[in-house]
Amino acid sequence: MHLKVRDLELSDIPLLLDYWYNNTDDHLVGMGVDLKKMPPRKAFENMLEIQLSIPIIMRQSYVLIWMLDEKPVGHSNINQIEYGHHANLHLHIWEKELRKSGLGRQFVEMSLPKFFKAMDLEYIICEPYAHNPAPNKTLEKLGFTFIKKYTTIPGSINFEQEVNQWRKGKG
């Protein structure tokens, strides 16, 4: 089993979009997604293409693809990026049978140095849905510090929810 993390490429965009648009409603809602707020697939595709066309330090989102034996199986991204300071982390394993396998932890561990370096970050925040145990356990195992639990609308496609705020500094 060979794991690798690499930057998003144009050829990955359909796979990433399939994760969001071909997944079950239950899975999306379990991550805190408000199904009514999902943008049209083409709008999401255009946003990703634009992000790939500009220098990394100018991107609003920076995506890494997770590879298992040379096959893309998930992604991690940061957004709400304040270059030289902080960003918000998101993590997604696309294939249901690979979730809860420990791969997410390994992939995030491989992704963090790339995010810190690319955006010269001091720290990364991750705010998973409080009722989604998998990412919360992963962050704890990776040494993220639990900051607080609070109610918010964490992103443009989310409903109001309780999130756990985790933080990890570089180094």
C-alpha angles and dihedrals in degrees: 000000000000121000124197136170121207140162120278113267129198090253090060095058096085090051093049091048091049088058091056100037103034098043123105119269088234092058093048093047089047087060091050098260119154100216091207090060097056108119120230110279092244092055091052090047092051092049091053093047091051092050090053091050096059131065114279094243090058096050123114089205130028116195131197123193120222114221127198113189090341092308121114108240105162148340144231126204141178125216138164082061120185100187112232092015123049148326140190119253129218127184130194134175107200100202116070094212091058095053117103089021098111092252092110091060092049093047094048089048089055093044100051097071090050092052094046092049099042094052098027089236127186093198144353126223124205122188110184123179104278091228094054102087100187100070092038092055091045093053092048091051090050093057099255112156117239107233106174148317114241144152119257145128096256099192146004093270098042135098120226106284148151111269133185112228115216127181134196127183124210119268 
